[in-house]
């Protein structure tokens, strides 16, 4: 079945255009509510959001949808995505909702759904709910319409859970940390958790106004964080994205530490402690070959999944792994949560920094990434990857890189674009390989 609403991470789009309207949000509430009306108990949904202006509109619309089919609604207000997953489980809710478009600009918004176990819904669940979006669904009897209420202690519950991810004897005293919350969902909880653990906290991106989420701040815009780290001579900088499920780190020199280096650090440290499960780490096809070689040097495996944190999590659950993530900064630590959590991952990085007693620049850069190049080729229509000329170009590139590099070709799931990525020890060779495939795709298209 072709998807009209759900993408690789829930439903996402520009506010009041396409699928991201109040009408759609209400219908999603009705469909997801109906889908999870199982058993004879009083049914409950937990709804969180980030700081976008449109969050008010979508929150109210979804509340109307869920209550209209007989579900009670618990409203968390602005909270990170992992907090919604956590509280869905803790409150014995039937379904959880996060209203967020992650690292996108404020004009966009999205809807992510969690099952009662706190995990994002499977493809099968999403397809079933999508099919219901275009049906007339039965509404609750007047006596059975749901109620809605806000809870005041959601922040405290999440901060407690975040701090509990560290051993009690680990403190952050003496560390000067700049934390960039992207004017997003973690603007209050992340600085509070770090301060309560003893750190000196300098917070930026903590003045949301509905329109400045991810605007020049956060994990996809690091210049402000780097400048602040150097200005205050901080030991480390931490950047979250709009819904705080993603982490990028900056060392004391202002150098970027991406998700690959973070996975190497956390995975290697757990391996030393005998706490790494599965014999390796799960990443995506986009993670650098340098990470794979580093893990191999430790006797560990790098398992690659399709792009998207939900696919990383699927591989983790299949193989019993407890560390996974993406180069872009999604970090999934299965010992502490059911979805990506930038704040929890940051605490693991900080614990390693405290234990090492060395500067972040020495502790966090564990391998040299091999040269990697990604180019996008837009096409008007058709299936250029099926052209014989393109297949021949790909085969020639794979033969050229054999034993010295890696090639990833994939169509975008949201636009008519072919993504061509290659990596290897020779930067010039990598560039030539990527250009040869891009040229073949353009000619075929």
N, C-alpha and C positions, 0 to 999 in steps of 0.2 A: 504494500500500500504506500503510495507517495505521500509524504508528509506535507501538510499545508501550514501547520502551526508550530510543531516542535522541531527544534534543530538539535545540534550536538549537545547543547546545555540548556534545556528547557525552551521556553518561548521568548524571543527577543526581537525588538524592532524599534523604530522611531515612534515616539509618543503621539497618539491621535492620528496615526497613519498605519495602513496595512492591518496587521493583527494586533498591534499594541494599543487597543482602545478600551474604554471603560466597559463597553458592551461585551467585548471578548473576555475581559477579566471576570466579569460577572458569570459568563457562561462557563469559563474554566472552573470557577468556584462551584457552580452547580454540577458540572460533570465530574470533577474530582471528588466532590462531596458524595454524590450518588455512588460513585465507584467504590468508595471506602465505607459505605453504610453497611457494615457487616457485623452480625451479632446483634443482641438485644440490649446492649449497654447504651448509655448516653454518649453520643459521638462528639469528638472534639477535634478542632484543627488549630494549629499554632501558626501565626502569620508574623513574619518579621520583614523589615525593609531596610534599604540604605537611605541616603539623605537626598535623593532626587526630588525635585518639586512635584513630579508626577506620582510620587509614591503615595501621597494623600489620596489622589483620585483612584488609583488602582487598589489601594488597601480598602477603601470604602466599597468599591465595586465588588471585590472578592468577598468581603464580609457579607454583602447582600446576597451574593450567590450561594455561599455556604449556609447561611442561616435559612435561606428560602427552601433548602432541601432537608432541613432538620438538624444541621450541625451547629454546635456551640463553637464560638470563635474566641481564641485567646490572642490578644494583640500585644506584641513585644515592643513595637516602635523600632527605631533605628538600632539594628544589631547585626553583627557579622553573620555571614552564611553558616559557618560552623556552629554558631550559637543556636541557630534555628534547628539544625540537625540534632544537637545535644538536647535541647528543651523538648523537641518532639518526642524523644525517647523518655526523658525524665518525667514528663507530664502525662505519659501514657496516651498521647494523642494518636488519632487514626491517620493523620496526614499533617505534613508541615509545608509551609510556603515561604519562600524568600522572594521578595520583590526587588529585583536588582538587575542591572545590565553590566555588573562587574566593572571592568576597566574602561568601558565605553563612556563617551561624553554624556552630559546630563540630559540631552535631548532624547536619548534612547532609554528604554527600560525593558525589564524582562520578568519572567515568572519561572522560578525553579521549584519543583515539587519533590518532597521527601516522603517515603513510606513510614509506617509506624516504627520500623527498625532504625530510622535515622539515615538510611541510605537513599541516594537519588533513585528515582524510579527506573525500572528496566525499560528497554525498548518496547516490550510487550505491553507493559502497563501504560506507557505513553500512547501507544497506538490505540489501545482500547479507549482511553480518555479522549483522544483526538476524534475517534469515530463518534463519540457521544456529543461532541461540540456542535454537530449539525443536526441533532435530533431534538425533538420536543421531550423534555425530561419531566417526570412527575414531580410536583412540588409537595411540600409537607402540608399536612392538615393544619389549620389555624392553631390548634392546640399544641402542635409539635414544632412550630417554627423555633429556630435556634436563638440563643442569646449571645451577646458579645460583651467582652470585658477586657480591660487593660490590666496587666500586672506590673507592679512597681519594682520588683526585685530581680528582673531578668538580667540586668547588668551584673549585679552582685553574684548571681548564680554562675554566670559565664566566667567572670574573673576568678572565682574560686576554682572552677574546673581547669582553667588555664594554668594557674599556679600549681595545682595538684599534679600537673604533668612533669614537674621537677621533683627530685628527692627533697625532703625537708631540710637537709643540711646544705643545699645549694642556695647561695645568696648572690646578689649582684652588687654588693657594696663596693664602692670604689670605681665602678664603671660609669663613665659619662656617655650616655646614649642619646643620639638624635633619632626620634621616631617620626616618620612621615605617614600620616593616616589618610592621605588623599582626599581630605575633606569628606570622608566616607563613613561607612558604618562603624568603624572601630575608633572613631575620633575620641571617644571617652574611655572605652574599656582597655585599649592597648596601653596608653600612657599610665593608667591607673595600675594595671597589673605589674608593669615594670617598676613603678615607684614603690609599690607594696613589697617588692622583692629586694628593695634597697638601692636601686640604681638612681643616679642623678639623671633626670629625664629632661631633655629639651624637645618639645613637641612642635611640629609644623603640620600643616594640612589638617588643623583641628578646628576650623571655623566655617563649618558648612552653612551655606545660605540657600540651598536648593538648586543652585545653578553652577557651583564651582567644583563639584565632585570630579576628581581626576584632572582638573584644569591646571596644568603646569606642575602638578605634584603627583606623588604616588609611584608605584612600581614601574610605570611606563614612562615617567618623566622624572629622571633622577637628578637633573642639574641643580634644583633647589636643595635637595638633600646633600649632594656632594659639597656645595658651597657652604652649607651650614655646618657640616662636619669639620671642614677645614677651618671655618671661622671660629668655632668654639673649641677647637682641638679635641674633638670627641674621640673616644676609643673605637666607636663603630656607629654606623647609621643603618636604620631598618626602614624599609619601604613596603607598605601594604598597598593593595588596590582598593577599589571602591567598596567591595563587599568583604574584604579582608581574608579571602581564601588563598591569597598569593603573596609571596615574599621574595624580595630582592634585597641584598645586603650591600653596603658600601663600607670599605675598610677605612682606617684612619688616614690614609693617603688620598681618599676619594676614588679608589678603584672599585669597579663593579664586581660583585660576587653573584653570579647567576644561579639558577636552579640546579644546574649540573654540579657546580662546586658544592652547593649546599647538600645535595644528595650524597656526594662523595664523603663529605664530612660526617653527616649523621649516620650514613650506612657503615662507614669505616669504624666510627666510634662504637656503635652498637655491636659490630663484629668483634672488636677488642674485648667488649664486656660480656661476650657470649649471649647477647640478647637479640641479634639479628636473625630473623626467621626467613626460611625459604632459600637460604644460601646466596642471596643477592638482592638486587634492587630493581624495581620496575620503573622504566621511563618510557618515552615515546620514540618514534622513529626519527625525531628531530634532535634528540640529545647527541652531544658531541662524541665523536669517536674517542677523544681523550678520556672521557669518563669511563667508557667501556674498557679501555686499556688499563686505567688505574684500578678499577675494580678487579679485573683479571689478575693484576699483580698481587692482589690480596687473596687470591683464590676464590673470588666471588664472581657471580654472573650478572650481566646486565640483560634483563628481559625487556624487549621493546613492544609497546602497544601502539595502536593508532592514536593520532593526535586527539586530545581531549581528556580531562581528568577522570571522566566517568569510565573511559576505556582502560586507563591506568588502574583504576580501582577494581575493575572486573578481573584483570590479570592478577592483581594482588590477592583477591579473594579466591580465585581458582587455584593459585599456587601456594597460598599460605604465607605470602610476603607481608612484612610490616612496615616497609619503607618504599615509597614510590613518589613520583612527581613529574614535573615538566621543566624544561629549560627555562620557560617563561616565569617560573616561580611557584606554580601550584605544588604544594607539599602535602602529601597524605601520609600521616603517621598513624597506622592502624591501632597501635597500642593506646592512642589517646583520642581517637575520633573516627567518624565514618565518612568524612569528606575533607577536602583541603582546608588547612588552618594555618594562615600566615603567622599568627601570634604564637601559637604553640611551637611551630617550627623555629621561630625567632628565639624562643627560650632555649631550645636545644642547641642552637648556634652559640648563644651567650654562655650556656653551661660549658661548652667545649672551650670557649675563649677563657673563661675563668680557670678551668682545669689546666690549660696549657701554660698560663702565666706569660704568654708571649703576645706581641701585637697582632691585631687582626690580619694584617698583611702577610704575616708569617703563618698564621694558623689556618686561614680560610682558603688559600690558593694552593690546592693539593696537586693539581696537574696543569700542564700547558695544553690548552685546547688546540686541536689541529685546525688549520685553515678551513673555514666553512663558508659557503656562499649559497644564498637563496635568491632566486629570481622568479617573478611571476609573469606569465604570458597570458594576456587576455585574448579571447577569441570570440568570433561572432556567433558561431553555432557549429553543429556537428560534433564528431568525436575524434579529435585529432590524434589522440593516443592510440587509436586503432589503425592509423595509417601505416603502411609498410615502411615508408621512409622514416617515420618517427621511431618505429620499433627497431629499425636498423641502427639509427643514431644512438638509441639507448643501449643496444647490445654492444656497439663499439665503445661507448663510454664505460660500460661495466668491465669490458675486457681490459681497457686502459688502466682502470683503477684497481684491478684485481690484486688483492694482497696489500694495497697501499692506501685504500680509501673506500668510500661508500657513496652510493647514489640513492636518492629518494625522489620519486616522481609521483605526484598525487594531484588529482583534481580538487578544487575547492568545493566544499559542500554547500556554499551559499551564493556563489557567483561564478560566471563563466571564465574561470581562471585556472591555468595549469601551474602548479608550483614545482619548480625544479631546484633541488638542493643537492649539492655534492660537497664532500669534504675529503681531505687527504693531506699528506705531508708536504706536498708541493703546491703552493698557492697558485702559481701560474697554470699548472696542469688542471687544478680544480676550476679555475676561471674558464679555461678553454673547453673543458668538458661541459660545463653549464651552458656556455654560449652556443656550442654545437647543437645541443638538444633544443634550446630555445629557438634557434633558427629553424630547425626541422619542424617544430610545432607551428611556428608562424607560417611557414610555407604550406604545411598540410591544411592549416585552417583557412 
